[in-house]
């Protein structure tokens, strides 16, 4: 349920209303806009009707939220959420490029790629220290050593780092060392992990599950938001369909759809979304035009010998051909491309 307050509502009456709501065992989410203040009621409101709050003079309108996700809902938060990470903004009017190898393979590898990415133009450095793989025999990542190599690359380039967490065991380490914690598609509904991430103040990049509906995806974001962490970035990375030509089916229609439903920023992963390196540039441009707030691109110095996902990784030279095109499109779409200074 949402209460739209009248402009200029006295602070004392607003406080009285909030106290009344909390006394019912409900949580309160307040969104203050330029002209309107919205009070969102979080909890079981099934027994409440509109007349219950319409009697308050400061209440202009009472709306029922039909979707199960509340705090991720645009009705609760009409303005787009903008998340600032190390001076780079993710959200309304800003476009970020998160790039780097699927897996951190060595210090030399990640540092050299990071330097190339900074020279060409990147917002963040991504790299997997821990890798969830379909086969237990595939390369699983370097673990804590890989995380240390990422930190070295950040120190030498200034690029903030994005890396995927696998479980709650290393949460404190990730909170301390990583700038944006990524939750992979396979963990999208790991609710224990989501709750723990919600109790931190660290930005979370939440990838869409392999076959998740938009509602299921937003409900996973709700787990994080409900614990107090409002720094959630959604990532469309392709879903499983009957089509087998591409690794996944990149659902670009999800971008405008989710932006209509939610205030959270949305980025696109064309690398996992297609599984084909030659599609990455085209789908990155399409993502920007679809309204996405950024892309996450896999870049490897030697894709043919990459320890994971080489077939969908592009080279630094290929990456260099994409960035100028994204800059031009960003100007047309009136977005600002956020790159490392």
Phi, psi and omega in degrees: 000144181232134175251122176264118183273153178290146178303137177075021179300130181301139183301322182297319180289326177295315179298321179296318179296316180296319178297321179296318180295314181296329179293343178272003180084018181256150172269158184237132175241118183252131176238114182260114178261185180295315184248340188227142173249130181246131177249115179263134178261121182249122182139197182277104180251015185297331182271357180263144174241171184297326182296335182302321182254348181295340181287345178283129184299330185277352181271119181273323182205151178237125184238141175268133176265112185279332180286147180289336177276128186254300185288336176278352186285138179295335177297325179286330188217082187301327182275146177298138174283132176242124183252125180262121178235109179054040177086357177256128184263136178241115182142198188320117175082000181237144180229123183250151176239109178263122187216157180150179184285156176301313181235143171282121185254333178193165177297314181300317182298308187289325179290318181294319178294318180299319179295320178295317181296319179295319181298319183283320181128103179217156179264319183218157175256125176251148178190137182270117172273326175240131186238116173283120183239148179298320179260135177291350181267352179281161180302126186258003181100165182271355179069222183300328178296319178297323178296321178295322178295322177297320180295323177295316179298321178295318180297326183274341184240337185084002179281122175297152187249147178237127180211153187270133176264145183255328182204177182284347185303323184252021184302313181300320179295317180292320178299322181286321192256335188255142182278322173228124179269124181266134172252117184286168182304321183290340180254010184303328180248029171276085191294331176296314179295317181298318179298317180295320177295327178292341179269004175256176176246024185264135176303138182238126176263109186256110180279147178289139180294164186304322181226029186281139171284167178298321180295317178297320179297313181290330176292328175293320175298325180299325178300320180288312181299322185292341178269357175113351180266111182263011183263069183248130177243125180272146180227115173279121185232020180091146180236165181275124176229190179286345182286133182244357182294316176261161181300315175223176173257112183285114185267082180290338177295341179294332183296300179295329180295312181293324179293333175286323182278327190227158178268354185286146176293149182232128174241169185234141177249092181286342179290304177287331183295332181243325182075009182231121186300326184287349177267345190300315181298312181298314182287336174294317178295319179296323179297316180298314182293330180289349179110005181296155180264005178166176176224157174237117190240133177274123180235129181225142181289339180212074186305325183296336181245018178295145181282346175204139173057036179297328184293340180251004180268142176255162179274163176304323180293321176293322177299320181296335179279341182276318187302314179300325179291322177294324178297318180294316179295323179299321178296316180298319182274006178058045175245156177253121179283118183272112179236161180291128180291000000 
